[in-house]
Amino acid sequence: MPEITLAQGTIRYREQGPPDGPAVVFVHGFLVDGSLWDGAADRLAARGFRTLQPTLPLGSHTIALDPGADLTPRGVARLIGDLLAALSLDDVTLVGNDTGGALCQLLLDTAPERVGRLVLTDCDAFETFPPRPFDLLFKAGRRPALLRAALLPTRIAALRHSVLGFGGLAARPLDAAQTRGWVESYLSDAGVRDDVRRFCRGVDPRELSAVATRLRRFPGPVLLCWAPRDRFFTIELGRRLQAVFADARLVEIDDSRTFVPLDQPGRLAEEIAAFAAPVPA
């Protein structure tokens, strides 16, 4: 897997498709990694898009970042912008899910110049940052020993895939090897746990609510692909988010929950391809 060293540290990412294809960059959420997007990214790469799936310092990364790096949500948003600049990416279609959607909004507020279009699946917005009951998980993340103790049972797949784990976020069965990778780095690496501590200490719903008042400045088109069955990021939240952008459209993705990229990768890829920049297969 390619790596790139930024001022904040080393980031691993997966890249597919032709180097000169329209760039699509995927942003995952808390305690998952870039593999969340594999299904959609594979399909888009086959259609001529250049897809990039960075694994961000949100708990499932395998290389801890520099101890002095700003890993607050605002800092991670800047890191995404630095990644786009380091890879010389322009007119990017930025795609976010879950906590990654909040990071996309923060990036638009901080450094939007390399983003041409935005796609948000079910994600944080306004005061929902994070949604209940996951706010308790983020609070525990401020004390690494506490969150590690809470996550230790998730080494058992049945618990990891229960409604107390990732099970409530997906409508379809989860892959045990993939989800084990999501928790193992946090459980085994003190540096990763410290990265998460810095992120969780910076989470503030008031900041994301303030950003929402400025999203109308973004001149590019926005597509929201939202699962109406999601219990955590409701369809009403998606409609509220649609209303704050100057040019936004919302489509409902059935048979899915929060993890739209896992539940409906084909449908999501079709929507992104039609929205972003259709190219010959």
C-alpha positions as CSV (number, residue, x, y, z in Angstrom):
1,M,0.0,0.0,0.0
2,P,1.4,3.4,-0.9
3,E,2.5,5.8,1.8
4,I,3.0,9.5,1.9
5,T,4.8,11.6,4.5
6,L,3.2,14.9,5.5
7,A,4.1,17.3,8.1
8,Q,1.8,15.5,10.5
9,G,3.3,12.0,9.8
10,T,2.9,9.1,7.4
11,I,-0.4,8.3,5.8
12,R,-1.2,5.1,4.0
13,Y,-3.6,5.1,1.1
14,R,-5.0,2.8,-1.6
15,E,-5.0,4.2,-5.1
16,Q,-6.7,2.7,-8.2
17,G,-7.6,3.8,-11.8
18,P,-5.8,5.8,-14.4
19,P,-3.5,8.6,-13.1
20,D,-5.2,11.1,-15.4
21,G,-8.8,10.1,-14.5
22,P,-11.1,12.4,-12.5
23,A,-10.0,12.2,-8.9
24,V,-12.3,10.8,-6.2
25,V,-11.0,10.9,-2.6
26,F,-12.9,8.9,0.1
27,V,-12.9,10.0,3.7
28,H,-13.9,7.3,6.3
29,G,-15.1,7.7,9.9
30,F,-14.0,6.9,13.5
31,L,-12.6,3.4,14.2
32,V,-12.7,2.3,10.6
33,D,-10.2,2.6,7.7
34,G,-10.1,3.3,4.0
35,S,-11.2,-0.3,3.2
36,L,-14.7,0.9,4.0
37,W,-14.8,2.2,0.4
38,D,-13.3,-0.8,-1.4
39,G,-16.5,-1.8,-3.2
40,A,-17.4,1.6,-4.5
41,A,-13.8,2.5,-5.3
42,D,-13.2,-0.7,-7.3
43,R,-16.3,0.1,-9.5
44,L,-15.3,3.7,-10.1
45,A,-11.7,2.8,-10.9
46,A,-13.0,0.3,-13.5
47,R,-15.0,3.2,-15.1
48,G,-11.9,5.4,-15.5
49,F,-11.8,7.3,-12.2
50,R,-8.7,7.8,-10.1
51,T,-9.7,6.7,-6.7
52,L,-7.8,7.3,-3.4
53,Q,-8.7,5.8,0.0
54,P,-6.5,7.2,2.7
55,T,-6.5,5.7,6.2
56,L,-6.7,8.6,8.5
57,P,-5.6,8.8,12.2
58,L,-9.0,7.9,13.6
59,G,-8.1,4.7,15.4
60,S,-7.7,2.0,12.7
61,H,-4.5,3.4,11.3
62,T,-1.3,1.3,11.6
63,I,1.3,4.1,11.8
64,A,1.0,6.6,14.7
65,L,1.5,10.2,13.6
66,D,4.0,12.7,15.1
67,P,3.3,13.4,18.8
68,G,3.1,17.2,18.1
69,A,0.7,16.9,15.2
70,D,-2.7,18.7,15.4
71,L,-5.1,15.8,15.3
72,T,-8.2,17.7,16.4
73,P,-11.0,17.4,13.9
74,R,-10.0,20.7,12.4
75,G,-6.4,19.5,12.3
76,V,-7.3,16.2,10.5
77,A,-9.3,18.2,8.0
78,R,-6.2,20.2,7.3
79,L,-4.3,17.0,7.0
80,I,-6.7,15.9,4.2
81,G,-6.1,19.2,2.5
82,D,-2.3,18.7,2.8
83,L,-2.7,15.2,1.3
84,L,-4.6,16.6,-1.7
85,A,-1.9,19.2,-2.2
86,A,1.0,16.7,-1.8
87,L,-0.6,14.5,-4.5
88,S,-1.3,17.5,-6.7
89,L,-5.0,16.7,-6.8
90,D,-7.4,19.4,-8.1
91,D,-11.1,19.5,-8.9
92,V,-11.5,16.5,-6.5
93,T,-14.8,14.8,-5.8
94,L,-14.6,14.4,-2.0
95,V,-16.7,11.6,-0.5
96,G,-17.4,11.3,3.2
97,N,-19.2,8.9,5.5
98,D,-19.9,9.0,9.3
99,T,-17.2,11.1,11.1
100,G,-15.6,11.5,7.7
101,G,-18.5,13.6,6.6
102,A,-17.8,16.1,9.4
103,L,-14.2,16.2,8.3
104,C,-15.3,17.0,4.8
105,Q,-17.4,19.9,6.0
106,L,-14.4,21.2,8.1
107,L,-12.2,21.0,5.0
108,L,-14.6,23.0,3.0
109,D,-14.5,25.6,5.8
110,T,-10.7,25.5,6.0
111,A,-9.2,24.9,2.6
112,P,-11.9,24.2,-0.1
113,E,-9.8,25.2,-3.1
114,R,-8.9,21.7,-4.3
115,V,-12.5,20.3,-3.9
116,G,-14.7,20.6,-7.0
117,R,-17.7,18.5,-5.8
118,L,-18.8,16.9,-2.5
119,V,-20.6,13.6,-1.9
120,L,-21.9,12.9,1.7
121,T,-23.4,9.7,2.8
122,D,-24.9,9.3,6.3
123,C,-22.7,11.5,8.5
124,D,-22.3,13.9,11.3
125,A,-23.8,17.4,10.9
126,F,-24.8,20.3,13.1
127,E,-25.1,19.2,16.7
128,T,-24.9,15.6,15.8
129,F,-21.2,15.2,16.3
130,P,-21.2,12.4,17.2
131,P,-24.7,10.9,17.4
132,R,-25.9,9.2,20.6
133,P,-24.9,6.7,22.0
134,F,-21.5,7.0,20.2
135,D,-20.8,10.2,22.1
136,L,-19.9,8.0,25.0
137,L,-17.3,6.2,22.9
138,F,-15.7,9.6,22.0
139,K,-15.7,10.6,25.6
140,A,-14.0,7.4,26.6
141,G,-11.5,8.1,23.8
142,R,-10.1,11.0,25.8
143,R,-8.9,8.5,28.3
144,P,-7.1,5.8,26.2
145,A,-7.0,3.2,29.0
146,L,-10.8,3.5,29.4
147,L,-11.6,3.1,25.7
148,R,-9.1,0.2,25.3
149,A,-10.8,-1.6,28.2
150,A,-14.2,-1.0,26.5
151,L,-13.0,-2.3,23.2
152,L,-11.1,-5.4,24.4
153,P,-14.2,-7.6,24.1
154,T,-14.5,-6.6,20.4
155,R,-11.7,-9.0,19.6
156,I,-14.6,-11.5,19.6
157,A,-16.3,-11.3,16.3
158,A,-19.8,-11.9,17.7
159,L,-19.4,-8.9,20.0
160,R,-17.8,-6.8,17.4
161,H,-20.8,-7.4,15.1
162,S,-23.5,-7.0,17.7
163,V,-25.6,-3.9,18.1
164,L,-23.1,-2.7,20.7
165,G,-20.4,-2.8,18.1
166,F,-20.5,-2.3,14.3
167,G,-23.7,-4.3,13.8
168,G,-26.1,-1.5,14.1
169,L,-24.3,0.5,11.4
170,A,-24.8,-2.0,8.6
171,A,-27.8,-3.7,7.0
172,R,-25.7,-6.5,5.6
173,P,-23.4,-9.0,7.3
174,L,-19.9,-7.6,8.1
175,D,-16.6,-9.2,7.2
176,A,-14.9,-10.4,10.4
177,A,-11.3,-10.0,9.1
178,Q,-12.1,-6.4,8.0
179,T,-13.7,-5.4,11.3
180,R,-10.9,-7.1,13.3
181,G,-8.5,-4.8,11.5
182,W,-10.5,-1.8,12.5
183,V,-10.1,-2.4,16.2
184,E,-6.7,-4.2,16.4
185,S,-4.5,-1.1,15.9
186,Y,-6.1,0.8,18.7
187,L,-5.9,-2.2,21.1
188,S,-2.2,-2.9,20.3
189,D,-0.5,0.4,19.7
190,A,-0.2,3.1,22.3
191,G,0.8,5.7,19.7
192,V,-2.5,5.1,17.8
193,R,-4.4,5.4,21.1
194,D,-2.7,8.8,21.7
195,D,-3.7,10.0,18.3
196,V,-7.3,9.1,19.0
197,R,-7.1,10.9,22.4
198,R,-6.1,14.1,20.7
199,F,-8.9,13.7,18.1
200,C,-11.6,13.0,20.7
201,R,-10.5,15.9,22.9
202,G,-11.1,18.2,20.0
203,V,-14.6,17.0,19.1
204,D,-17.1,19.9,19.7
205,P,-20.6,19.9,18.2
206,R,-20.7,23.7,18.5
207,E,-17.8,23.9,16.0
208,L,-19.6,21.8,13.4
209,S,-22.8,23.7,13.9
210,A,-20.9,26.9,13.3
211,V,-19.4,25.5,10.1
212,A,-22.9,24.7,8.8
213,T,-23.7,28.4,8.7
214,R,-20.8,28.9,6.2
215,L,-21.3,25.9,3.9
216,R,-23.4,27.9,1.5
217,R,-20.2,29.6,0.4
218,F,-19.0,26.3,-1.3
219,P,-19.6,26.9,-5.0
220,G,-19.5,23.3,-6.1
221,P,-22.4,20.9,-6.4
222,V,-23.2,18.5,-3.6
223,L,-24.8,15.1,-3.6
224,L,-26.2,13.5,-0.4
225,C,-26.7,9.7,-0.6
226,W,-28.6,8.9,2.5
227,A,-30.1,5.7,4.0
228,P,-33.6,6.4,5.3
229,R,-33.3,3.4,7.7
230,D,-30.4,4.9,9.5
231,R,-31.2,5.3,13.2
232,F,-28.2,7.4,14.1
233,F,-28.0,9.8,11.1
234,T,-31.6,10.2,10.3
235,I,-33.0,11.2,6.9
236,E,-34.2,14.4,8.6
237,L,-30.6,15.3,9.4
238,G,-29.7,14.7,5.7
239,R,-32.5,17.0,4.6
240,R,-31.3,19.7,7.0
241,L,-27.8,19.4,5.6
242,Q,-29.0,19.6,2.1
243,A,-30.7,22.9,2.9
244,V,-27.5,24.7,4.0
245,F,-25.7,24.2,0.7
246,A,-26.2,26.4,-2.3
247,D,-26.5,23.5,-4.8
248,A,-27.4,20.2,-3.2
249,R,-29.4,17.1,-4.1
250,L,-30.4,14.3,-1.9
251,V,-31.1,10.7,-3.0
252,E,-32.3,8.0,-0.7
253,I,-30.3,4.7,-0.6
254,D,-32.6,1.9,0.4
255,D,-31.6,-1.4,2.1
256,S,-28.8,0.4,4.0
257,R,-27.8,2.0,7.2
258,T,-24.9,4.2,8.2
259,F,-22.3,2.2,6.3
260,V,-23.8,2.9,2.9
261,P,-20.4,2.1,1.2
262,L,-20.6,-1.4,2.6
263,D,-24.3,-2.0,2.2
264,Q,-24.8,-0.5,-1.3
265,P,-21.4,0.0,-3.0
266,G,-22.8,-0.5,-6.5
267,R,-25.6,2.0,-6.1
268,L,-23.2,4.5,-4.5
269,A,-20.7,4.1,-7.3
270,E,-23.4,4.7,-9.9
271,E,-24.5,7.8,-8.1
272,I,-21.0,9.2,-7.8
273,A,-20.1,8.3,-11.4
274,A,-23.2,10.1,-12.8
275,F,-22.6,13.1,-10.5
276,A,-18.8,13.5,-10.7
277,A,-17.6,13.2,-14.3
278,P,-18.9,10.5,-16.5
279,V,-16.1,8.8,-18.5
280,P,-16.2,6.0,-21.0
281,A,-15.9,2.5,-19.5
